[in-house]
Amino acid sequence: MTQRRAILSGSLFEERIGYARAVVDGDRVHVSGTTGFDYAAMTIADDVVEQAEQCLRTIGAALAEAGCTFADVVRVRYLLPEREDFEPCWPVLRRVFGEVRPAATMAVCGLADERMRIEIEVDARRGPVGPGSGLRIEVVDGEAMAEEWRHVHNVIVPPAAMSPADVRERGVRYRLENAYLGDVLVGCSTVRPPQGDARVATVIARVLPAFRGRGIGAALYERGLAHARGLGAAAVETVVLAANEEGLRFAAARGFTELERYVLDGETDEWVDLRLAAGV
């Protein structure tokens, strides 16, 4: 059954008229016509270029909540009351879409409010990541990236939420990486180096819920697994919060089998340790 989900931006127009900023319909994402209003403050700049930039900020936030980025946009429509306002916006539009090259239409028409000088509408598709998708996986370096890693970790495993100091300590002992689609943070990973006589390494991949099902977790995992084996790991394990059914299915699909389930002292959440089958 196709999943349909509405995304709201908090705009008064959405409430008064009765529409959503975007609708996720399976792998398709439809973003409503978006104007240059800052919907949090309900203010709008006079300059058309500033309005275009605000349009794209609002659209980008909606796409991210839908689990995609501007790289997933397949069609864009530009609506302007004055045709001469379009060309000044080209550099802004090219910066966002120059490498994506979606199908595009520009129309001259009246808009709902005379202060509105441009309206932008996009359609996107949440496809698997691959060449040209803009997926980047980078080693955590610096406080900003460490805070991003912490954000993903704490969203995925809130029972084990970490402080900035915890992350700094982990970064000394383990390899921490972040995953981005374009400039959008989508996941993170941890590789604990081989330990003990059995040379067991731990590889954990985490993907923010909106971005799952696109192959990002697989890319993080394969990269982490390669690093662990490069360190001389003879065996690889992972650990998943038992309540994270998607995480357990992901591990099972990659050949991990359950070792044990346990609850840490003083806690109530159940954890699952799994080990990668030999030869996988």
Disulfide bonds with the S-S distance in Angstrom:
none
